[in-house]
Amino acid sequence: MTVTLPLGDRTIDVSLPDCDVTVCEPPGGEPVDPAAAAEQALSNPRGRSLARVVDPDDAVAVVVTDVTRATPDDVLLDALLSRLRSLGVAREQVMVVVGLGLHRPMTDGELADSLGEHADLATNHDPDATVTVGRVDGVDVEIHETVAAADSVLTTGMVEPHQYAGFSGGAKTAVIGAGGESQIGYTHGPELLAKDGVRLGRVEDNPFRSFLDRAGDRVGVDFCLNVTHGPSGILDAAAGEPRAVVQSLAASAREALSVPIEGTYDAVVAGVGAPKDANLYQATRAATYVALGDYDPLAPDGRIVVPARLPEGAGDGTGEQRFYEWLSSAESAESLYAEMAGGYEPGAQRAFVVARVLRAYDLYVTDSEHPTVVEDCLMHAAEHVEDAIEPGSDVLVVPDALDTLLVG
């Protein structure tokens, strides 16, 4: 059988003639026009309208997502700035902060591609340029000084399956994207990640999501405009109160992206594609989404195969480098997991979660530009997907692992 998988911005054909191959049904969902959906969402907000949130003389901060998200931020900013202008808020009163978290800064070219004509309003977040605006669960909530100084705080965002928050979006864009190491370290630390309810696809009774929402209250996130997407494109948009927006779009995403699976498999091939296969830090999400989701389709001692280009290697940001340092210096997944259970720096959490998967399964990364980096990190590099699969294996292929919720 030949299957087509994403690799960066292109696709590859994979042939596995000696295997019993099951291809995961593609998630559903009809795509919508992002601009029209954004306008409709702003006209029918969940909770207070933008007109009731923002005064004409307000200084407005808009926190947007970074290059690791496929959010159409240029379209969402267009819609927000147009509404603000109609409310008497001049363009000069708006400041855009790129929510990097601990990822690398976006280049001028990337900002232009992402934000279009609004790139001149943007500044990359700097975790060192933060101020404390309150405490949640005994943790200081630190936020970029531009956001803290604003009269009104708005965010864009992508509500998509997230390993810890259940679904991303809402207050997360500001609290993590424009936050300091205090809350990033706590939310991504072993204490919180080990709590019941912190899992992919779960919003209700999720301590991680609860912290984000309450920290968003301290930050003063007044209004958000979010979208959700699937393999076919943008599926829905919602605007208004952050909690209500996430609830609404998570329901839309769950309905569109859930795919029932039966049985277990010797190997799962998990597709990623751009922008998530830019580096190993992001690409390993495919493996953790498969193994640590609602339904684990892997047989004992199974393997996960992820085709990923990795032009940035492990990744260039602070978090990505910490991820690489932990994995590349470890003797085994077991020893790494045990050591990291005692604590680690913000950004290193992906190494902790990957170690959890590697204790049970082998992880192969194929077709990459940096196979040595892969091998350094307790994983296996192979030239092609076919080279990573044992003949005679039962294989599940999930072409878009990050946009698929496997359910039993």
N, C-alpha and C positions, 0 to 999 in steps of 0.2 A: 504494500500500500504506500502511496505517495501522499504526503501531507504538506501543506504550505504553512510556514511559520514566519513571524516578523523577525527581522534583524536590522536594528537601527531604523532607518527610513525606507528600507526595502524589504523584500521577502525572500525566503529560501525554500526550495523544495527538498523534502526529506523522504527518502525511501527506506522502508524497513520490511523487506520481503520475507525475512525469516522469523518475524515476530507476529504475535496476535495483537493487532492494534485496534484500540477503541479511541475514536476522536470525540472529545467532549462536544456536545451540542453547543453551538454558539449562543451566547446570551441574547435575549430578545431586546425589544425596545425600538420604537420608531424615532429617528432623529428629528430634531426641531431646529429652526433657524435661531442661532444664539441671540441675535439682536432683537428679533421679534419677541422671543421668550423673555429676555431681560426687561423689555418695555412692559410686557404684560405683567410680569412679576412686580415691578415697581408700581404699577397701577392697581394691583390687588395684593397689598402687603399683608404679611402675617403679623398682626399687631399694629403698632403705630406706623403711620405713613412717614416718608422722609420729610414732608412739610411740617409735621409735628415734632420731629427730632432736631432739625437744624434751623437756626435763626439766620436771617440775612447777613448779620455782622459777625458770624462765627468764623473762627479759624478751624478748618476742617482737615483732619488727617485721614487718608485712605490707605489702609494696609493691603497690599496685593501679594499674590503668590509669586514664587520664584521659578527658575527655569526647570526645576524638578517636577513641576505640575503642568498638566496640559490645559490649564484654565485659559479661556479666551479673555485675558485681562484687558486687552485693547477695547474689545466690544463692551465689557462690563464698565470700564472707566468712561467710555463714550456715553453710555446710558446714565451713569451717576452724575457726570459733569453737566450733561444736558439738563437733568432734573434740578441740580443745584443752581444752575444759571437761571432757570425759570423761577426759582425761589429767591433770586436776588443775590446769590453767592457768586462773587466774581472768581474767575479762574485763579487769580493771584492769591486768593484766600485758601487754596487747596494745596496740601502737601502730600505727596505719595511716598510711602515707605515700602520698600521691597522686603517681604517677610522671609528672610534667609534662614532664621534660626541659627544653626552653626554650619550651614552650607557655605560654599564659596561665594564671593560677590559676583553679581552678574556683570558682564562686560558691557561697554557702550553699545556694541552691535546687538547683543542679546536684549538689552533694554529697548532698543529701537524696534526689534522684531516683536517683542512681547507687548509693548505699550504704544507703539505707533507714534502718533503726533504728541502723545502725552509723556514721552520719555523724558522731556526736559524738566518735568515736575518731580522726577523720582530720585530718591537717594537709597543706596543699599543700607540695610540694617547693620549696625555694629553693636555686638553684645556688650561692648565696653562703654557705649554711649547710652546707658540706661539709668533710670531713677526708680526708686521704690515707691509704689503707689498703694500698698496695703499688704495684708497677710492672709493666706488661706491655709488651713490645716497646719499652722505654725511655720509656713514657708513664705519668705518674702516674695512678693510679686513685683518683678522688675520689668519696665517697659521702655522702649526707645524714647528718648527725651522729646522728640518731635511729637510723638503720640501723646505723651503725658501732658504736654503744653497745649494741646488742641482743645477747643471747646466741644467739638463733636468728633467721634471716632467711627469710621465706617470701614468695612472690609469686603473684599471679594473672596472667593474661595471655591474649591472643588469638593463636593461631598461624594467621596468615593470610599470603597472599603479600606479600612485602616487597621493595622495589626493591634494597636492599643486602644485607640479612641472609638473603635467600632466602625465609625465613618469619620472622615476628616471634615473640614469646613467649620462654619460658625465662628465661635470665638477663637478657635485654634489658630487661625491665620495671624491674629494679633498676639495672643498669649505666648505661643511658641515662636512664630515667625519673627515677631518684633520684640521678643522677650530676652531677659538676661539668663545667665547660667544658673541662677537660683532655681527658678521653676522648671527650666529645661532639665537640669540635673535631677530634680525630685521626680518629675513626671516620667522620666525615662530611666529611673533607677530601679534596682531589683526589688525594693520594698513595695512600690506601687505596682510594678509589672507583675508581681507574683500574686496580687489580690484576685479573689474570685470576681468574675464579671469583666475583667480586662481582657478583651478578646476581639478578634476580627468579626465585624458585622453586627456588634451589639452596642446599642446606645443606651437603652434602659438599664438601670442598676449597674452601670459601668463606672467604677471609681475614677478612672482616668478621665472620662468625659465629664463627670461631675466636677472634678477639679478645674478643668478647662472652663466650664461654664461659670463657676463661681469666681475664678480669676478674671474672666472676661468682665464680670460685674465690677471688680475693683479697677480694671483698666478703663472701664467706661465705654465698652463697645456698644454703641447705640443702635447700629443698623448694619445689616449685611446683605449683599447681593451675591448669591451662590448659584452654581449650576451642578448638575451631575451628568455623567457620561457613560457610554458603553462603547463597544467596538465600532458601532455604526456612527458615533458622533455624540454631540450634546443631546441629552434626552429630556431635560426638564430644567427649569429655573425657579427660584423662589427668593423673595426679599422680605426684610422686616426683622423681627426679634430673633436673635441668633439661635436660641434653643428650638423655636418653632420652625425655623428654616431647615435646620439639620433634621428634625423629626420628619418633616415633609419630604425632603429630598432623599433621605435614607429609605423611606418607604418606597419611593419611586425606583431607587436603585436596586433595592432588595427584590422587588417584583420583577425587574428587567434582567437582573444578573444572576439570579439563583438557578442552578442547574443540578438536577438530581443525579446521583451516582450510586451504583450498586457494586459490592464486592471490593476486592483489593488487587493491586497490581505490583509487578516486580519493579517497574520503572514508571515515572511520570515525567513527560517532557512538558516543561512550563515555559510558554512564550512570554516575552517582555516587550521588546521593541522600544523605539524612541518615545519620550526622552529618558525612560527609566533604565535603559541599558547603557547609559553614558559612562557609568562607573560601577564597580563591584558592589559598593555600599548600597546603591539603589537596586541593582539587578537581583541581589539576593532576596529581595522582597518576594519574588516569584516563588522561591523555595519555601519561605516561611509562611506565605499565604496558603500554599498547598498543604504543608505538613501540620500547621497549627491553626487551621480553620475549623469550621463547624464539623466537617467530615474529613477525616484523614484517609485518602484512598490507597496508601502505601502498605504493602505487605511487610512483615518484619525483615529487616536488613535490605530493604528496597533502596532504590537510588532515584535521585531527582536530577534531571538534565535541563540546563538553562542555556539556550543559545543567546549570547550577548556580545556586542561589539567591544564595549569597554574602552572607548578612545581616551578616557581620562584615567585609566587604570583603576586604582582603588577609589580615587576621588581626591579633589584638591582642598576641600573645606576642612575646618577644624574637626568636625565630627567624623568625616571620612578618614582623616589621618589617624585619629584615635582608634577607629574601627580597625584599620590596617595594622597599627602597632600591637594591639591586643592579639589579633589572630596570628600575625606573622611571628610573634615571639612565643606562642604557646606550643607545648609539646603534644598536646592532644585536646580533643574537644571536651573530654571529661574533666581534665585538670583546669582548662580554661573556664568552664562553667562553674566549677567549685570556687575558683579564685574570684571570679567576677560577682558571685553571689554575695561577697562581702562588701561590694561597692565598686564604683568606677566613675570616671569623669563624664560629664554631659557629652553626648554624641557617640559614646562607645556602646550604647545600648544595642545597636544592631549586631555587634560582635557577640553580645550575651545571648540574643535571640537566635542568631545563626548557630552558636555553639549548642544551644538546646536541640536544634534540628540535627546537627552533625553527630550528636551522641547516639542517634538512632539510625540515621541514614547517610549514605554517601551522596555528595553533591558534586556533579560534573558541570563545568562551564565550558561551552564549546564556541568555536568561531570567533574567539576574542583576539584583540590586538595585543593583549598583555597576558599571555598564558603563565609567565613566571610569577606575576602578581597573584594569580589564582592559586598556583601551587604553593606559594608562600603562606597562604591563608587557610591551610588545612583542607583545601578542596582539590579536585582533580581537573586538569585542563585536557581537553581533547580537541582535535582539529575540527571535527564535524560531529553532528548529533549521532550519525550512524556509528561512529567510533566509540561512543559512550554507552551503547546498548548491547547487552549480551544477546547473541542469537537464541531464539526460542523464548524470549521474554514475553510476558503479558504486559503491554504498554498502554498507558492512558496518555493521550495528547490533549493538553489544554492550551489552545493557541493563544489565548489572552488571559494569562493567569491572574493579572492584577484587576481585571474587570469581570472575574468569574467567582461566584460564591458556590462552592461545592456543598451540596446538602445531601444527607442520606435519605 
